[in-house]
C-alpha cells in the first residue's frame, strides 16, 4: 500500500503496488514539473558515526556491568559485538531510507516520496508553505550538510511538515530562497533592510538569571550519583561526602552542597546559552522575511514572513527583569507545527538583552518608530491587587499548615520548619502579589492592542488589532462582586489568546470594543449616562 498526504487535509490511502518505480511516480505527477532529487548520500556516514558515538557511550557501563558475571574479556567481546550490530543496523537502515527517498520542487507543489514496505507520498502546495528552517548538528556541519524542515504552520502534527535530512548546505539555502521567494513584493515601510541586530557577548551575563540554572544544578547532582552507580561506586561517593563534613553541622553541609549545585548550574547555564545563541544575528531579507541565525555547535536558521507577523511579546522573567533585561518573541502564524519545533524557541527573535535593545528590536521588527510594548498602560483597579494577595497567601500558607499538622502528629522539628516557611513564604508571597498587580495593564497603541501581566514571567504582548478574530469575556462570581472581568483577544497567531486580567468591567469592555470596532458591539448593552 502507498500512503498519500497532500498537506491540505486528512490522509487518504491509494492502492498502488509496493514495487512501483520512480519513473512511474514521476509520470503520475509530471504536471508539477521539476526534477527528482536524492538526499545527500553521506547521510549513511552520519548515521554510522552517530551510532558509534552512542555505542561508545554505552560501552563502558555495560562492560563493567557484565564483567562481574562473564569476566572482563568475555564482557568486552559481547559489547564489541553489540556495538558492531548497532552500527551496522543503523547504517543499513539509513541506506535503505536514502535509496527510497526522493523529493522535487515543482512550480506549484513540493513532493516527497519515501518508504520501502509502506511507501509514503506526501505533497505540499507551495502557496501554503510558511517556513523553511535549516538545522545542522556538529556532524552535519563538519560535512557541510543541513536538515531542511518545510512547514505549512498548521497544527496537524508531522503531516504539516516535510523534512529533508540531510542535503548539502548550498541546496538547503537554495530551497529556502526558492520556497519563500513568493513574498518578493515586501512589506511597506522605511525601516532598514539587512542586519537588524547581532550578538553582544555581554548579554551572556543574563544566562544564570533564568530558572534553567537551578534545574541544571539539580541535574548535575543527579548525574554524579547515576554515573557513580554505573561504576558501582555510589556508596564510596556518599562515604567521601560524609567524611568531608564529619565535623560540620547539618546546616553547613546543606549550604555547601547547595552552593556546589548552584555553581554547577551557573556553569551549565553559561554553556547552554553559548550553544544556543552564539553567532546570533537577526536580518531582514529582501521581500519581507525576517531571518534568525544562531548556534555554536548546532547551527539553526529560522525564517519568518513579515506578512505573517501579528505582533511581538516582550518577555521578562523575574531574574532578568530585576537587571533591566527582556527577550522578544514573535507573535506569528506559520511556526511551531509540532512538539519538536516548540521546544527549540522558534518564536524567539532576541535573547535576553537590555530593555532598550529589546524595545529597539521590537520597533524595527514591527516597522514602527516606537515599540508599542513601551506604551503607557491603563492601570487596573485596587480590587485586582486584593485578588492577587489572597491567592498568594493561600499558596504560601497551605504547605505551612500541612507541616504544622504533621509536626503536631509526628515530630516538633516539622513545626520549626513550618515556622521558617511561614516567615519566608509569606513575605515572598506579599512581594510577588504586589509586583504582579503593578504589572497589570492594557492599552491601545496605534494599530496594536497591548496587554501586560505576570510577575515570575511578565509578558507584555503587542498584538495587531487586525489579527484579532474574537473576544472571550470571563467574569467569575468574585470578579462580579469586585466589579472586575478578564477580557481575552483570540488570534490565529502566537499563543492564540492574550488576556487583560482583572480589568475594570466598564474599561475592559470599552477596550475590547474600541480595539476591533464592531466585533464585540452586538453583544454589549450601552447604559445611558445618568443626569
N, C-alpha and C positions, 0 to 999 in steps of 0.2 A: 504493500500500500504506500501511497505517497501522501504526505501531509502538506496542505497548501494554506498559506496565510497571506492575506493581502494588506494587512496593517490598517484596514478600514472597517473591520467588523469581526464577528466571531469566526473562528477557524472553520474551514469546510474541508471535507475529505473527498478526494477524487481518485477513482480507481485507475491505476497505471502500473505496468509491470515494474518490479523492483530493478530489473536489469536494463531499464531504459537508458539509452546512451545520451551523452552530452549533445550529440548532433541533433537528436530528436527534441531534447529540451530547448535547444537553440531555435529550432524551426517553429516550436509551439509559441514562442514569444518574440518572433522576429520583428513584429511591428514596433517593438520598443526601441530597436536599434542598439548600437554599442557592441563591443566585443567581450566575450567571456574571458575572465582573468582568474588566475590562481592566487592563493595566498603565497607568501614567501616560503620557499622550501626549507629555510633554516628554522622553521618552527619545530621541526623534529629535533634538531640540535638543542634548541632552547629547552624543550621538554625533557630531553635526556639529562641535561645539566641540572635542571631544577630537581628532577627525581634523584639524581646523585647527591645533591645537597640534602634533600630530605632523608635519604638513606644514611648519609654520614652523620646527620644529627641524631638519628635514632639508633645508630650502631653502638655507641658507647654504653648507654644504659641497658640496651638489650643484651650486649655481650656480657656485661657484669652480672645481669640477672640470670643468664643461662650458665655462666661459668661455675656457679656453685653446684649445679646439678650434673652438667655434662663434662666439666673440665674446660680449661681455657682454650685449648687447641680446637676441641670439637665445637665450642661456642663460636669461635672466630669463623670456622668453616660454615656453620649454619647461617651466621649473619652475612657473610660474603655471598653465599648462595641466594639468600633472600634479597640482598641488595641488587644483585645482578638481575634477578627476576623482576624486581620492581622497576629498575631502569629499562629493561627490555620491554616489559608490558607497556610502560608509559610511552616510550618512543614508538613502539609498534602501533599503539592505538592512535597516536598523533599522526603517524604516517598515513594511516587509513583515512583519518579526518582530512588531511591535506589533499590526498588523492581525490576525495569525494566532495570537495568544496569548490564551488565556482561562484563568481559574482560578476555583475556588469552594471554599468551606469548607462541607462538609456535616456532618450530625450524627455520622457515623461515618468519613468519609473526606475527604481533600482531593484535588482533581483539578486537573491542569494539562494543557491541550491546546495544542500549538504545532506549527509547521511548515507549509510550503507544498507541496512535492512529496512529501516524506516526513513525513506527519502523525504526530506522536508524542503519544500519550495516556498520561499517567502518573498513577498514583493511589497515595496512601499512606494506610494505616489510621491514624486519629488516635491510637489507643492505642499505636502503635509510634513515635510522634514523641517524640524525646528532646531536641531542641534547636531553638530559633528565635533565630537571631542576626541582628542588624541592623548593616549597614556602610554608610558614606556617605563617598565621597571628596569633596574640596573642591567640585567642580562640583555634585554631588548635594546637598551641604549648602547651597550657595548657593540652590538651587531648592527646598529643603525636601523632598527625596526621600531614600529609603534603598533598599538592596538587602536583601532578606529571604532568608535561607537556612534552609530547614526540613529537618532531618535526622533519620534514624532511628538513627544511631550504628552502623550495620552497615558492615563493611569490604568493601563491594561496589562501590567506585568511585563514579561520579557517580549511579548509579541509586538510591542510598540518600538522595539529597538533591534537594529541589526548590528552585529559585531563582526568585524574583520580582524582576526587575531592570528598572526600579525601580517603587516605589509611593510614595505620599505617606507622610511620617513618621507622621502620625496613623494611617494604615491599617496601617503596619508595627507600631506599638505595639499596635493592636487585635488584629492577628493573633497577636502574641507572647502577649498576655494570654489570648486565647481558646484557643489551641492548648495552652497549658501550664496551663489552669485545672483540669484533672482532678486535680491534686495538692492541691486545696484543703484536704484534711484536715490537711496539715502534718506535720512531724516532731516527735516528743516532745522535751521538754527545756525548760529555763527560760531559755535564752540569749536575748539581746535580739533583737528584730526591727529592721528598718530598717538604717541605716547602720552598718557594722562598722568600716570604716577608709577614710580619704580620703588623697589625695596630700599628702605633706610635701615641699615643694620642696627641702629639704636632702638628700633621697635622691639628687638628681642627682649628688652627689659620687662615687657609685659607678659612674657611667656609663663613665668612661675606664678603669676597672679590669678590664673584661672583655676577652676576646680579639677583640672587634669592632674596638677602636681600631687595633691594628697592621694589621688587614686593610683598614680604611678608609684608613690612611696609604698602603699599597701601591697601593690603587685610585686614590687621588688622584694619585700619581706617574704611574701608567699613563694616567690621563685627560689629564694635561697633555701627555704625548707623543702621545696619539691625536689630540687637538684640534689640536696643532701640525702633525701630519701632514696633517690635513684642509686646513689653510691653506697647505700646502707650506712650512712654516717649521720643520720638525723639526731641520734642520741648523743653523739660526740659534739655536735654543734650546740645542742642545748646545754650539755655539760660545760662547754667552753664559755658560753654566755653566763651560766651560773657562777663559774669561777671568777669571771671578771667583776661580778657585782656581789661577791660573797660578803664583803664588809660594808655594803651600802644599803640604804633603806629601799623599800619597795617603791616609794615615790620617786627617788632619784633614778632608780633603774628604769621606771616607766618614762620619765622625762628624757633620759639619754637615748633610749630606744626609739621614742617618738621623734627626737631630734635627728637621729640617724636616718629614719624613714623619710623625714621631711627633706633632708639633704639629697637623698636618693631621688625623691620625687621632683625636686627642683632641677637636678641634673637631667632627669628623664624628660621633663617639660622643655628644657632648652634644646635637647636633641630632637624631640618631636617637632618643635617649632621650626628648627633649621631644616629638617627633612621636608616639611610641608611647604614652607614659604620662601626658601632660598631661591634666588633668581626670579622672584616675583616681579611682574610688570602688568599693568593694565593699559590696553591700547584701544583706540577707536579706529577701525579699518574703513577704507572707502566703501560706501554702500550702506553704512549704518550698522556695523557689527562690533560689539564690544568683545574683546578677547583677553582672557586672563591666562597667563602662563606662570607656572611655579613648579618648585620641586628640586631637591638636591639629588637624591638617588633615583627616585621615581619621578619623572617629568610628567606634567599634566598641562593640557591646553583645553580650555573651555570657551566656547563661543556663545554669545547671547545676542540675538537680534534685537535692535532697539525698538523695532515696531512691536515686539512682544513684551517690552518693558512696561510695567504698570506703576512703578514707584520704587522706593528704597526703604529699607528698615535699618535704622541706626540702633545697634545692639550694644548695651553697656552692662556686662556682668559686673557684679558688685566690686570685685577685686580691681579690675582695670578702671572702673568708674571713679574709684577713690583717688586714682592717679591721673585723672583727666583724660582718659582714652576711650575709644569706642571702635567698633568694627562696622562695616557697611555690607548689608546683604541686599541682593536684588529681589524685588517683587516682580516676578515674571512668569509667563506661561512657557511651556515647552521644555522644562527641565525636570529632573528628579523623576524619571519614569519607572524606577524600580528601587528596591531597598539598597542595592549596592551603590547607586549614584547618590542617594540621600546621605549615606554615611561619609561621602567624600567632600562635603561642604561645597557642592557645586554652585550654591547660590551666593557664596561669599565673594564680594567684589574687592574688599580691602580688609586685611587682617587688623588686629588691634593696633591702633595708631593714635597719635594725639588728636583730640577732638577737633581742632582747627583743620587738620588734614582730612579727617573724616567728613566734615561739612563741605570742604572744597571739592572732594571727590564726588560726594553726593550731588552737588550742584552741577559739576561737569557731566556726570552720567545722565542727569535729567535735562541737560541743556538749559539750565536756569542760571540767572545771575547770582541768586542767593538760594541756598538749600531750604526747602520747605520744612525740613526737620528742625530748623532753628527758629521757627515762627513762635510768637508769643501764644501761649495756650490758655484756654479758659479753665480756671480752677474749679474743682468740684466741691460740693457743699461739705460743711464740717461733719455732717452725718456719715459721710463716707469714711472719715477718719475713725469714727467710733466703731464702724463695722470691722475695720482692719485691726483695731486694738483688741476687740473681743475675740476675733478669730486667732490672733497671735497669742493672746493669753491662754486661750483654751489649748492650743497646741503645746505651749510651754508647760502648763500645769498637768496635763494628762500623764506624762512619764513621772512627774513628781508624786502624784497621787498613787500611781502603781508602785513605785519604790517605797512610798510610805507604808502602804498596806503590807507589802512583803517584809518591810523592816519590822513591823509590829508582830507579824506571824513567825518570822524566821530569825533574823539577827539584827541587832541595833546598828551594825555597820551600814546597812542599807539606809537607815534613817539619816546618817551623816552624808551619804551620797545624795539622798533626796534633797537635803538642805543645800548642798553645793549646787545641784542642778537648779534649784529654785532661785538661788542668788544670781547665777549666771544667766539662766534661761529667761527669767522674767525681764531682766534688764535688756537682754538682746531682743526679746520679743517686742518690747515697747519701742526701742530704737528702730527696728526694722519696720514696724507698723507705721510709725510716724514718717519714715522715709518713703514708704510705699504711698502714703497719702500725698506727700509733696510731689511725687512723680506723676500723679494722675492729671490728665488734661486732654483737651481736644480743641481743634481749631480748623478753620478753612484758610488755606493759603494759596491763592491763585487757582490753578487747575487741580489742586490736591487737597484732600482731607487728611488731617493729621491726628493720630491718637497716640497717647503715651500711657504706659502702665508698667508695674513691676518694680521690685527692689533688688532681689537676688539676681534677676535677669531683667533689667529695664529695657523696654523696647519702645522706640519712637518710630512709628510707621507713617510714611507719607505715601498715600495711595491715590492714584489718578482718579478723579471723580468719574471720568468716562468709563473706568474699569469696574465700577460698582454695578452688580447685576441684581442686587436685592438687599433688603434690610430685615434684620431679626431684632425685635424688641422684647426684652425679658424684664419682668418685674415680679419678684417674689413677694410673699406676704410682708416680710420685714422691710423690704425696699419700699413697698407701697406705704407702709406706716411712716417711713422716714422721708417720703417724697422723692425717692431715687428710682432710677432704672438703668439698665445696661442696653446699649444700642450697638448692634453688630453690622458692619458692612461686609457683605459676602461678595466674593470675586472669584474668577477662574484662575487667578494668579497667586503665587506665593503660598502662604499658609491657608488661603481660601476664606479667611474671616479675620477681621480686625475690629476690635471692640473698644468702645468708650465705656469703661466700667463705672457704675455708681454715679452717673451724672444726674444733675437736677432734672426732674421729669420733663419740665417745660423746655429747658435748654437742650436736653438730649434730642427731643423730637424736632425742635426747630433746626438743630444741627443736621439731622438726617434729611429733613425736608429741603433745606437750603443747599445741601451738598449735591443732591441729584434731584432737581425740581421735577415734580410730577410723579416720582416713583412711589413715595410714601403718602402723598397728599390724599389719595382716595380713601385712606384708612384713618385720617385724622378728623377730629371734630373741633373746629375752632370755637373757642368761648369768647364772646364779645366782651371787651373791657367794661368794667363797671364804671358808672358815672361818678 
